[in-house]
Amino acid sequence: MTRQERDKIRELIAKGIAHGHDNEEIIFDITLEHKISPVILIDVIRDMMEESHKPETKTVRGTFTSVWDTGAVISSAAELNLSTGELTTETVDVDIDGVLKDEYFEYGDERLQVCLTCHNHILKTVMGDRADCSYGELQVCSDPTCESREEEVSTRNDLGPEEDSK
């Protein structure tokens, strides 16, 4: 089925709802009068339901800042996807000889730390096992595929010989 055919079915459903028809009238009209297979109609309705249950992607605009050991502080406009924690920043050309010390994103009264490994996701707080084998809050990258998350797990699983014997 083409995209145009699916859009036509969606339009027929919307018209039926707008005219105050109940579900049975809409199904009858689409399947019999417009000769649309009930299987195809159900498939389109399922797609519409899935789309209506998808969470809205909310983004906020703010400022991305990087702080260097040389004292340099670079800020640029950025946008944060609150659902995924992903940052989209405006590119800034700079020439800095130094070590990156900190990165953060600010909007309103909020200041969120940025992952120093991938540089494009904020850190989020989760509960879990820390590297010192205690349990508590951890700051982890909001990108589940970030290398920093793999490093955290390997650090926690890398017990030295004295811990092994306990």
Rosetta blueprint (number, residue, H / E / L):
1 M L
2 T L
3 R H
4 Q H
5 E H
6 R H
7 D H
8 K H
9 I H
10 R H
11 E H
12 L H
13 I H
14 A H
15 K H
16 G H
17 I H
18 A H
19 H L
20 G L
21 H L
22 D L
23 N H
24 E H
25 E H
26 I H
27 I H
28 F H
29 D H
30 I H
31 T H
32 L H
33 E H
34 H L
35 K L
36 I L
37 S L
38 P H
39 V H
40 I H
41 L H
42 I H
43 D H
44 V H
45 I H
46 R H
47 D H
48 M H
49 M H
50 E H
51 E H
52 S H
53 H H
54 K L
55 P L
56 E L
57 T L
58 K L
59 T E
60 V E
61 R E
62 G E
63 T E
64 F E
65 T E
66 S E
67 V E
68 W E
69 D L
70 T L
71 G L
72 A L
73 V E
74 I E
75 S E
76 S E
77 A E
78 A E
79 E E
80 L E
81 N E
82 L L
83 S L
84 T L
85 G L
86 E E
87 L E
88 T E
89 T E
90 E L
91 T L
92 V L
93 D L
94 V L
95 D L
96 I L
97 D L
98 G L
99 V L
100 L E
101 K E
102 D E
103 E E
104 Y E
105 F E
106 E E
107 Y E
108 G L
109 D L
110 E E
111 R E
112 L E
113 Q E
114 V E
115 C L
116 L L
117 T L
118 C L
119 H L
120 N L
121 H E
122 I E
123 L E
124 K E
125 T E
126 V E
127 M E
128 G E
129 D E
130 R L
131 A L
132 D L
133 C L
134 S L
135 Y E
136 G E
137 E E
138 L E
139 Q E
140 V E
141 C E
142 S L
143 D L
144 P L
145 T L
146 C L
147 E H
148 S H
149 R H
150 E H
151 E H
152 E H
153 V H
154 S H
155 T H
156 R H
157 N H
158 D L
159 L L
160 G L
161 P H
162 E H
163 E H
164 D H
165 S L
166 K L
